[in-house]
Amino acid sequence: MGRELSTAHPRLRVRGISKTFGSHRALDDIVLDVRAGELHGLVGQNGCGKSTLVKVLTGYHAPDPGGEITVDGEPLTLPVSPLAARARGVSVVHQSLGLLDDHSVVENMRLGRFGASRWSRRILWSRERASAAAALDRLGCRVDLDAKAGGLSEQDRATVAIARALQDLPDGGGLIVFDESTRALTRDSLAHFYDLVRTVLALGASALMINHRIEEVIEQADRVTVLRDGRVVEAGLDTSGLTEADLVRAMLGYELRPLPGGRADRAGRDGGVTAHVKAGGGLGDLSISVAAGEVVGVTGVIGSGFEEVPYLLAGARQAHGELRIGGRRIPLGRSRHRELLRAGVALVPERRETEGLALELSVLENLTLPRVGDRRPWWTGHDWQRREALEMIELLGVRPPHPGLPVGSLSGGNQQKVQLAKWLAGKPRLLLVHEPTHAVDVGARQDIAVAIHRAAAEGCAVLVASADPAELALLCDRVLIFDGGVIVDELNGPPGAAEIVESTFGPRRPPVAGG
């Protein structure tokens, strides 16, 4: 970003930090320096050890014996105590900003930091409000301290999260760790977020940013360190002159392979899907057709209605209309969910942790659960499950490749691979996917794209709902643009990301006749 950085002792210095879980070495002899006044990026594929390192730095995980962590030249006692880290000026802004929606701004900012009256042991709210207001003032921002966090705009939520972390930093120093903090922010909110980060750096603090968006890291960070399989493979790369291809190569250890070609030749086969949805639930009358072997995207601004389409067609939301698939006409609606499932309709939802996976069950159990009912009782839990699980683990590159691990112990990108694989294993006729590569790294994104294209090549009709133009350009043969609950444009091609952006954010248009 072109700032003058201190080259004296680093703000954060990590040497020889390792972490082992059973037989799996998640971190291996990590070396990391973050300079004073620097925004330092930390990147790598999902499962490379980024989040594990953050948890070691903040006291959630104890590292293996040996190694050293210093802040401003003074060593931290290992394992790190969360309170000791905070006392030394190390604070964290978590994924999705980590705010409690039902609590007020002042409660969110002061939680875990409350002071009590010397005499009554009661919280002195006047003092807490003053502390919260002072942190916001340091950022040059104002937010209603009594407002509930759940009712704030995205920009105000980002402000509160950063101001909360800023409270723990000493004047002219300290370190904020941003752990995938921008994953849910829109473009406008993202610009505001980085304005605040630059304000924090101007106050003398440093920042360590864990982020899967490599273009964002190159644009915003001063230097970047790359992890691969728990090891540092590139330390402190200067981002000036660094290209996305350079960073991808360092993360993966190889060049990205091209996706399967001939997308246009796949479509047009018999056995496609047509859906007719009657107006309701924020949507107008819709007709959508997806040919066998075709990948169709639906998109628009958030709230335009495209997000509802996969759930309506899978029977996960109440709807009126019908789906024509495999020569059958099936009425839509929640009561038809099982019938749609038996007809070959598979839904991969956006919220995998709550709607797509059973985090407490193993990878094997999650992968085979949809087909357990298809087997005779004496076959349940036998060799077919392990064979199928190992096949899908290899096909999508799930890491670590151990079917007995709880799926909740995997990184987000590998959880997404498991969620996709459990439905692909059943050879669906219609695959409905919502934000398939959201918050996953470039390697997982590639693996997921290859799996979706492979399913289409085998004759599956695929519908992808996404707000990410780059994702749609990577995956889709056609893209339908939504506005106000109806389809207003259809892009053929396959379309490029720039064309999708122009159509999505251009002037409002009248509806088009079906997709």
C-alpha positions as CSV (number, residue, x, y, z in Angstrom):
1,M,0.0,0.0,0.0
2,G,3.0,2.2,-0.2
3,R,3.4,3.3,3.5
4,E,6.7,3.8,5.3
5,L,7.0,1.0,7.8
6,S,9.3,0.6,10.8
7,T,12.1,-1.9,10.3
8,A,13.0,-1.9,14.0
9,H,12.0,-4.9,16.1
10,P,8.7,-6.4,14.8
11,R,5.4,-5.7,16.5
12,L,4.7,-9.4,16.4
13,R,7.4,-12.1,16.1
14,V,6.6,-15.8,15.8
15,R,9.4,-18.4,15.8
16,G,9.2,-22.2,15.7
17,I,5.5,-22.5,16.5
18,S,4.0,-25.9,15.8
19,K,0.6,-27.5,16.7
20,T,-0.3,-31.2,16.4
21,F,-3.8,-32.7,16.7
22,G,-3.4,-36.5,17.1
23,S,-1.4,-37.6,14.1
24,H,-2.1,-34.5,12.1
25,R,0.4,-31.6,12.2
26,A,-1.6,-28.5,11.6
27,L,1.3,-26.1,12.1
28,D,4.9,-26.9,11.5
29,D,7.7,-24.5,12.6
30,I,5.9,-21.3,11.8
31,V,8.0,-18.1,11.3
32,L,6.2,-14.8,11.0
33,D,7.0,-11.1,11.5
34,V,4.5,-8.2,11.5
35,R,6.1,-4.8,11.5
36,A,4.9,-1.7,13.3
37,G,2.3,0.2,11.3
38,E,1.9,-2.7,8.8
39,L,-1.1,-4.5,7.4
40,H,0.3,-8.0,6.9
41,G,-1.7,-10.6,4.9
42,L,-1.8,-14.3,5.8
43,V,-3.1,-16.5,3.0
44,G,-3.3,-20.2,2.1
45,Q,-5.8,-22.8,1.1
46,N,-8.5,-23.9,3.6
47,G,-7.0,-26.2,6.0
48,C,-3.4,-24.8,5.6
49,G,-3.3,-23.7,9.3
50,K,-4.3,-20.0,9.2
51,S,-7.1,-20.3,11.7
52,T,-5.1,-22.6,13.9
53,L,-2.3,-20.0,14.1
54,V,-4.8,-17.3,15.1
55,K,-6.1,-19.6,17.8
56,V,-2.6,-20.2,19.1
57,L,-1.9,-16.4,19.1
58,T,-5.1,-15.7,21.1
59,G,-5.0,-18.6,23.5
60,Y,-7.6,-20.9,22.2
61,H,-5.1,-23.6,21.3
62,A,-1.9,-24.4,23.2
63,P,1.1,-24.9,20.8
64,D,3.4,-27.8,20.9
65,P,6.4,-27.4,23.3
66,G,9.1,-25.1,21.9
67,G,8.8,-22.0,19.9
68,E,8.4,-18.3,20.9
69,I,5.9,-15.5,20.4
70,T,7.0,-11.9,21.2
71,V,5.0,-8.6,21.1
72,D,7.2,-5.4,20.8
73,G,10.2,-7.5,21.8
74,E,8.7,-8.9,25.0
75,P,7.9,-12.7,25.0
76,L,4.4,-14.0,25.7
77,T,4.2,-16.9,28.1
78,L,3.1,-20.0,26.2
79,P,0.4,-21.3,26.0
80,V,-1.0,-17.8,25.5
81,S,-3.6,-16.6,28.0
82,P,-6.4,-14.7,26.2
83,L,-6.3,-12.0,29.0
84,A,-2.5,-11.8,28.8
85,A,-2.7,-11.3,25.0
86,R,-5.3,-8.6,25.4
87,A,-3.2,-7.0,28.1
88,R,-0.2,-6.9,25.7
89,G,-2.4,-5.2,23.1
90,V,-3.3,-8.1,20.9
91,S,-7.0,-8.1,19.9
92,V,-9.1,-10.0,17.3
93,V,-12.0,-9.1,14.9
94,H,-13.6,-12.5,14.2
95,Q,-15.4,-13.9,11.1
96,S,-18.7,-12.1,10.5
97,L,-17.4,-9.5,13.0
98,G,-18.5,-11.4,16.0
99,L,-21.3,-9.2,17.3
100,L,-24.2,-10.3,19.5
101,D,-27.3,-9.1,17.6
102,D,-29.6,-9.0,20.6
103,H,-27.2,-6.8,22.7
104,S,-26.7,-3.1,22.4
105,V,-23.6,-1.4,20.9
106,V,-22.2,-0.5,24.3
107,E,-22.8,-4.1,25.6
108,N,-21.0,-5.6,22.6
109,M,-18.1,-3.2,22.9
110,R,-17.6,-3.6,26.6
111,L,-18.4,-7.3,27.0
112,G,-15.5,-9.0,28.8
113,R,-14.1,-5.5,29.7
114,F,-16.6,-4.4,32.3
115,G,-15.3,-2.5,35.3
116,A,-17.2,-2.5,38.6
117,S,-17.7,0.2,41.2
118,R,-15.1,-0.1,43.9
119,W,-17.9,0.0,46.6
120,S,-21.0,-1.8,45.2
121,R,-19.4,-4.2,42.6
122,R,-22.0,-3.0,40.1
123,I,-21.3,-2.0,36.6
124,L,-20.9,1.7,36.2
125,W,-22.7,2.2,32.9
126,S,-21.7,5.8,32.6
127,R,-18.0,4.7,32.6
128,E,-18.7,1.9,30.1
129,R,-20.4,4.3,27.8
130,A,-17.6,6.8,28.0
131,S,-15.0,4.1,27.2
132,A,-17.1,2.9,24.2
133,A,-17.6,6.4,22.9
134,A,-13.9,7.2,23.3
135,A,-13.0,4.2,21.1
136,L,-15.4,5.3,18.4
137,D,-14.0,8.8,18.6
138,R,-10.5,7.4,17.9
139,L,-11.9,6.1,14.6
140,G,-13.7,9.4,14.0
141,C,-17.1,7.6,13.9
142,R,-20.4,7.9,15.8
143,V,-22.8,5.0,16.4
144,D,-25.8,5.0,18.7
145,L,-24.6,3.2,21.8
146,D,-28.1,2.0,22.7
147,A,-28.9,0.5,19.3
148,K,-29.1,-3.3,19.0
149,A,-26.3,-4.7,17.0
150,G,-28.7,-6.7,14.9
151,G,-30.4,-3.5,13.6
152,L,-27.2,-1.8,12.5
153,S,-26.1,-1.2,8.9
154,E,-23.2,-3.3,7.7
155,Q,-20.9,-0.3,7.9
156,D,-21.9,0.5,11.5
157,R,-21.4,-3.2,12.4
158,A,-17.8,-3.0,11.0
159,T,-17.2,0.2,12.9
160,V,-18.3,-1.3,16.2
161,A,-16.2,-4.5,15.7
162,I,-13.1,-2.5,14.9
163,A,-13.7,0.0,17.7
164,R,-14.2,-2.8,20.2
165,A,-10.8,-4.3,19.2
166,L,-9.2,-0.8,19.3
167,Q,-10.1,-0.5,23.0
168,D,-7.4,-3.1,23.9
169,L,-4.6,-1.4,22.0
170,P,-2.2,1.0,23.7
171,D,-1.7,4.4,22.3
172,G,0.6,4.2,19.3
173,G,0.9,0.4,19.3
174,G,-0.9,-2.9,19.5
175,L,-2.0,-5.5,17.0
176,I,-5.4,-6.3,15.6
177,V,-5.9,-9.8,14.0
178,F,-8.6,-9.7,11.3
179,D,-9.7,-13.4,11.0
180,E,-11.8,-13.5,7.7
181,S,-13.5,-10.3,9.0
182,T,-14.6,-9.1,5.5
183,R,-16.2,-12.4,4.3
184,A,-19.8,-11.1,4.6
185,L,-19.3,-7.5,3.6
186,T,-20.7,-5.9,0.4
187,R,-18.5,-3.7,-1.8
188,D,-19.5,-0.4,-0.2
189,S,-19.1,-1.8,3.3
190,L,-15.7,-3.3,2.3
191,A,-14.4,0.2,1.3
192,H,-15.6,1.6,4.7
193,F,-13.9,-1.3,6.5
194,Y,-10.5,-0.6,5.0
195,D,-10.9,3.1,5.6
196,L,-11.2,2.2,9.3
197,V,-8.2,-0.2,9.1
198,R,-6.1,2.6,7.6
199,T,-7.2,4.9,10.5
200,V,-6.1,2.2,13.0
201,L,-2.7,1.9,11.2
202,A,-2.3,5.7,11.2
203,L,-2.7,5.6,15.0
204,G,0.4,3.4,15.2
205,A,-1.2,0.0,15.4
206,S,-0.4,-3.1,13.2
207,A,-2.8,-5.6,11.6
208,L,-2.6,-9.2,10.6
209,M,-5.2,-10.0,8.0
210,I,-6.4,-13.6,7.3
211,N,-8.3,-13.5,4.0
212,H,-9.1,-15.9,1.3
213,R,-9.7,-13.1,-1.3
214,I,-6.3,-12.9,-2.9
215,E,-7.1,-9.8,-5.0
216,E,-8.1,-8.0,-1.7
217,V,-4.9,-9.0,0.0
218,I,-2.7,-7.7,-2.8
219,E,-4.6,-4.5,-3.0
220,Q,-4.8,-3.8,0.7
221,A,-1.8,-5.5,2.5
222,D,1.8,-4.2,2.6
223,R,3.3,-7.6,2.8
224,V,1.9,-11.2,2.8
225,T,3.0,-14.5,4.2
226,V,1.8,-17.8,2.5
227,L,1.0,-21.0,4.3
228,R,0.7,-24.4,2.7
229,D,0.0,-27.7,4.6
230,G,0.9,-26.0,7.9
231,R,4.2,-24.5,6.8
232,V,5.4,-21.1,5.7
233,V,6.3,-21.3,2.0
234,E,6.7,-17.5,1.4
235,A,7.4,-15.1,4.2
236,G,6.8,-11.4,4.1
237,L,6.4,-10.9,0.3
238,D,6.1,-7.3,-0.7
239,T,2.7,-6.9,-2.4
240,S,3.9,-4.1,-4.7
241,G,4.3,-5.8,-8.1
242,L,2.9,-9.1,-6.8
243,T,0.3,-10.6,-9.1
244,E,-2.7,-12.9,-8.3
245,A,-1.0,-15.6,-10.4
246,D,2.1,-15.4,-8.2
247,L,0.1,-15.7,-5.0
248,V,-2.0,-18.6,-6.3
249,R,1.1,-20.4,-7.4
250,A,2.6,-20.0,-3.9
251,M,-0.6,-21.1,-2.2
252,L,-1.1,-24.2,-4.3
253,G,2.4,-25.2,-5.2
254,Y,1.4,-25.5,-8.9
255,E,-0.4,-23.6,-11.7
256,L,-4.2,-23.7,-11.7
257,R,-5.3,-26.3,-14.3
258,P,-7.8,-25.3,-16.9
259,L,-11.4,-26.3,-16.3
260,P,-13.1,-28.8,-18.5
261,G,-13.9,-27.3,-21.9
262,G,-16.8,-27.6,-24.3
263,R,-19.4,-26.2,-21.9
264,A,-21.7,-25.1,-24.7
265,D,-21.6,-28.6,-26.2
266,R,-22.9,-30.2,-23.0
267,A,-26.3,-28.5,-23.0
268,G,-29.3,-29.3,-25.1
269,R,-29.6,-33.0,-24.2
270,D,-32.9,-34.6,-23.3
271,G,-33.9,-34.8,-19.7
272,G,-33.7,-31.2,-18.6
273,V,-35.8,-29.5,-16.0
274,T,-38.5,-26.8,-16.3
275,A,-39.9,-24.9,-13.3
276,H,-43.0,-22.7,-13.2
277,V,-43.3,-20.7,-10.0
278,K,-46.4,-18.5,-9.3
279,A,-46.0,-15.1,-7.6
280,G,-45.5,-15.0,-3.9
281,G,-42.9,-14.6,-1.2
282,G,-41.3,-11.6,-2.8
283,L,-41.1,-13.2,-6.3
284,G,-43.2,-12.6,-9.4
285,D,-44.3,-15.3,-11.8
286,L,-41.2,-17.3,-13.0
287,S,-40.4,-19.8,-15.6
288,I,-36.9,-21.3,-15.6
289,S,-35.5,-24.1,-17.8
290,V,-32.2,-25.9,-17.3
291,A,-31.1,-28.4,-19.9
292,A,-29.4,-31.6,-18.9
293,G,-25.7,-30.9,-18.9
294,E,-26.2,-27.1,-18.5
295,V,-25.1,-24.8,-15.6
296,V,-27.5,-21.8,-15.3
297,G,-26.8,-19.0,-12.8
298,V,-29.3,-16.8,-11.1
299,T,-28.1,-13.5,-9.6
300,G,-29.0,-9.9,-8.8
301,V,-28.5,-7.4,-6.0
302,I,-29.0,-8.9,-2.5
303,G,-32.7,-9.0,-1.8
304,S,-33.8,-9.1,-5.5
305,G,-35.2,-12.6,-5.0
306,F,-32.6,-14.8,-6.8
307,E,-31.5,-16.2,-3.4
308,E,-34.9,-17.9,-2.9
309,V,-34.9,-19.8,-6.2
310,P,-32.9,-22.9,-5.1
311,Y,-35.0,-23.4,-2.0
312,L,-38.3,-23.0,-3.8
313,L,-37.3,-25.6,-6.4
314,A,-36.1,-28.0,-3.7
315,G,-39.3,-27.8,-1.7
316,A,-37.5,-26.1,1.2
317,R,-39.7,-23.0,1.0
318,Q,-43.4,-22.8,0.6
319,A,-44.2,-22.2,-3.1
320,H,-47.0,-22.5,-5.7
321,G,-46.2,-24.0,-9.1
322,E,-44.6,-27.1,-10.5
323,L,-41.4,-28.7,-11.5
324,R,-41.1,-30.9,-14.6
325,I,-38.3,-33.4,-14.3
326,G,-37.8,-36.8,-15.8
327,G,-41.2,-36.8,-17.5
328,R,-42.9,-36.1,-14.2
329,R,-44.8,-33.0,-13.0
330,I,-44.3,-32.4,-9.3
331,P,-46.1,-29.6,-7.4
332,L,-43.8,-27.3,-5.5
333,G,-44.1,-26.7,-1.8
334,R,-42.7,-27.9,1.5
335,S,-45.0,-30.9,1.6
336,R,-43.4,-32.1,-1.6
337,H,-39.8,-32.0,-0.4
338,R,-39.4,-35.8,-0.2
339,E,-41.0,-36.4,-3.5
340,L,-38.7,-33.9,-5.1
341,L,-35.7,-35.6,-3.4
342,R,-36.8,-39.0,-4.8
343,A,-37.1,-37.4,-8.3
344,G,-33.4,-36.5,-8.1
345,V,-33.5,-32.9,-6.9
346,A,-30.5,-32.1,-4.6
347,L,-30.0,-28.8,-2.7
348,V,-26.6,-27.5,-1.4
349,P,-27.6,-24.6,0.8
350,E,-25.5,-21.5,1.7
351,R,-25.5,-22.1,5.4
352,R,-23.7,-25.4,5.5
353,E,-23.1,-25.3,9.3
354,T,-26.8,-25.2,10.2
355,E,-28.6,-26.4,7.1
356,G,-26.2,-28.6,5.1
357,L,-24.1,-30.7,7.5
358,A,-24.3,-32.5,10.8
359,L,-21.0,-31.1,12.3
360,E,-20.9,-33.6,15.1
361,L,-21.0,-36.6,12.7
362,S,-18.1,-37.9,10.8
363,V,-17.2,-37.1,7.2
364,L,-18.2,-40.7,6.2
365,E,-21.6,-40.3,7.9
366,N,-22.3,-36.9,6.3
367,L,-21.3,-38.2,2.9
368,T,-23.5,-41.3,2.9
369,L,-26.5,-40.1,5.0
370,P,-28.8,-39.3,2.1
371,R,-28.5,-42.9,0.8
372,V,-28.7,-44.8,4.0
373,G,-32.4,-45.2,3.6
374,D,-31.9,-46.7,0.1
375,R,-30.1,-49.7,1.6
376,R,-31.4,-52.8,3.3
377,P,-31.1,-52.4,7.1
378,W,-28.3,-55.0,7.4
379,W,-26.2,-53.0,4.9
380,T,-26.2,-49.8,6.9
381,G,-22.8,-49.0,8.3
382,H,-21.0,-51.6,6.2
383,D,-18.3,-51.4,3.6
384,W,-20.3,-49.5,1.0
385,Q,-20.2,-46.4,3.1
386,R,-16.5,-46.4,3.5
387,R,-16.0,-47.1,-0.2
388,E,-18.3,-44.3,-1.3
389,A,-16.8,-41.9,1.3
390,L,-13.2,-42.6,0.2
391,E,-14.2,-42.2,-3.5
392,M,-15.8,-38.8,-2.9
393,I,-13.0,-37.6,-0.6
394,E,-10.5,-38.3,-3.4
395,L,-12.8,-36.9,-6.1
396,L,-13.1,-33.5,-4.4
397,G,-9.8,-33.4,-2.7
398,V,-11.1,-33.2,0.9
399,R,-8.3,-32.6,3.4
400,P,-7.3,-34.3,5.6
401,P,-8.5,-37.4,3.7
402,H,-9.8,-39.2,6.8
403,P,-13.5,-40.3,6.7
404,G,-13.7,-40.9,10.4
405,L,-12.9,-37.2,11.4
406,P,-15.9,-35.1,12.7
407,V,-16.9,-32.9,9.8
408,G,-16.9,-29.9,12.2
409,S,-13.1,-30.3,12.6
410,L,-12.5,-29.5,8.9
411,S,-11.8,-26.1,7.5
412,G,-14.7,-24.2,5.8
413,G,-13.6,-25.1,2.3
414,N,-13.3,-28.8,3.1
415,Q,-16.7,-28.7,4.8
416,Q,-18.1,-27.2,1.6
417,K,-16.6,-30.0,-0.5
418,V,-18.2,-32.6,1.8
419,Q,-21.6,-30.9,1.5
420,L,-21.4,-30.9,-2.3
421,A,-20.0,-34.4,-2.5
422,K,-22.8,-36.0,-0.4
423,W,-25.3,-35.0,-3.0
424,L,-23.1,-35.6,-6.1
425,A,-22.6,-39.2,-4.9
426,G,-26.3,-39.8,-5.5
427,K,-26.1,-38.7,-9.2
428,P,-28.9,-36.0,-9.0
429,R,-30.9,-35.0,-12.1
430,L,-31.1,-31.4,-10.8
431,L,-28.4,-29.9,-8.5
432,L,-29.4,-26.6,-6.8
433,V,-26.4,-24.7,-5.3
434,H,-26.4,-21.5,-3.3
435,E,-23.1,-19.6,-3.1
436,P,-21.0,-22.7,-3.7
437,T,-17.6,-21.1,-3.3
438,H,-18.4,-18.4,-0.8
439,A,-15.6,-18.0,1.8
440,V,-13.4,-20.7,0.4
441,D,-9.8,-20.4,-0.9
442,V,-8.7,-20.5,-4.5
443,G,-7.7,-24.2,-4.5
444,A,-11.1,-25.3,-3.0
445,R,-12.9,-22.9,-5.4
446,Q,-11.2,-24.7,-8.3
447,D,-12.0,-28.2,-6.9
448,I,-15.6,-27.3,-6.5
449,A,-15.9,-25.8,-10.0
450,V,-14.4,-28.9,-11.5
451,A,-16.9,-31.1,-9.5
452,I,-19.9,-29.0,-10.7
453,H,-18.7,-29.1,-14.3
454,R,-18.1,-32.9,-14.1
455,A,-21.7,-33.4,-12.8
456,A,-23.0,-31.3,-15.8
457,A,-20.8,-33.3,-18.2
458,E,-22.5,-36.5,-16.9
459,G,-25.9,-35.0,-17.7
460,C,-27.0,-33.2,-14.5
461,A,-28.9,-30.0,-14.8
462,V,-27.3,-27.4,-12.5
463,L,-28.7,-24.1,-11.1
464,V,-26.3,-21.9,-9.2
465,A,-27.5,-18.9,-7.1
466,S,-24.7,-16.5,-6.4
467,A,-24.0,-12.8,-5.8
468,D,-20.4,-13.3,-7.0
469,P,-19.9,-12.4,-10.7
470,A,-16.5,-14.1,-10.8
471,E,-18.0,-17.3,-9.5
472,L,-20.9,-17.2,-12.0
473,A,-18.4,-16.5,-14.9
474,L,-16.3,-19.5,-13.8
475,L,-19.3,-21.9,-13.6
476,C,-22.2,-20.9,-15.8
477,D,-23.3,-21.4,-19.4
478,R,-26.1,-18.8,-18.9
479,V,-26.9,-16.3,-16.2
480,L,-30.4,-14.9,-15.4
481,I,-30.5,-11.5,-13.7
482,F,-33.1,-10.8,-11.1
483,D,-34.6,-7.4,-10.0
484,G,-37.6,-6.9,-7.9
485,G,-38.4,-10.6,-7.8
486,V,-38.5,-11.2,-11.6
487,I,-36.0,-12.0,-14.3
488,V,-35.0,-8.9,-16.2
489,D,-32.1,-10.1,-18.3
490,E,-30.6,-13.3,-19.7
491,L,-26.8,-13.5,-20.5
492,N,-25.6,-16.2,-22.8
493,G,-22.1,-17.0,-23.8
494,P,-20.9,-18.1,-21.2
495,P,-20.9,-14.5,-19.9
496,G,-17.9,-12.8,-18.4
497,A,-17.8,-11.2,-14.9
498,A,-17.8,-7.7,-16.3
499,E,-21.0,-8.4,-18.3
500,I,-22.7,-9.8,-15.2
501,V,-21.7,-6.8,-13.1
502,E,-23.0,-4.4,-15.8
503,S,-26.3,-6.1,-16.1
504,T,-26.8,-6.6,-12.3
505,F,-26.1,-3.0,-11.4
506,G,-27.3,-1.2,-14.5
507,P,-30.6,0.6,-15.0
508,R,-33.8,-1.2,-14.0
509,R,-35.5,-3.0,-16.9
510,P,-38.8,-4.7,-17.5
511,P,-39.1,-8.5,-17.0
512,V,-38.1,-10.9,-19.7
513,A,-40.1,-13.9,-20.8
514,G,-38.7,-16.7,-18.7
515,G,-35.3,-18.3,-18.5
